[in-house]
Amino acid sequence: MVNSGELHRAVGGYPGPNERLQTCCEAMKEEMKSGDVIMGDLDNGRGAALTIRYQLPRVEKNAAATGAHPHTESLRQP
């Protein structure tokens, strides 16, 4: 699970005068795929309470269609 407040603190700038918590929340929501779940959200997806459970492993959309995994495809023998 990823919490927006914890993520923003880890990368810096929160809390503070130049915080970009709303941008952090938007990025987290944009990364959601089928099966991911919003577990906590007190501020309509814009606050430090936003918590998302992402399913792992992550599969790229084009890789899901072909059955290929993006990180192992380059390891295949010709």
SULUR-V729740 format. One line per field, one symbol per residue. phi: phi as a letter, one per 40 degrees, with the letter a starting at -180 (. if undefined). psi: psi as a letter, one per 30 degrees, with the letter a starting at -180 (. if undefined). burial: b if it has 16 or more other C-alpha atoms within 10 Angstrom, else e. A space follows every 10 residues. Layout:
phi=???
psi=???
burial=???
This chain:
phi=.bbccccccc chgbcicbcb cccccccccc ccbdgcbcca acbfgbbccc bbcccbccbc dcccccgcbc cbdccccc
psi=kkkeeeeeee flfkllfgkh eeeeeeeeef fklkfkkjek jfhhgglffk kkjkkklkkk eeeeefgkkf ffeffkk.
burial=eebbbebbee eeebeeeeee beebbeebbe ebeeeeebee beeebbbbbb bbebeeeebe eeeeeeeeee eeeeeeee
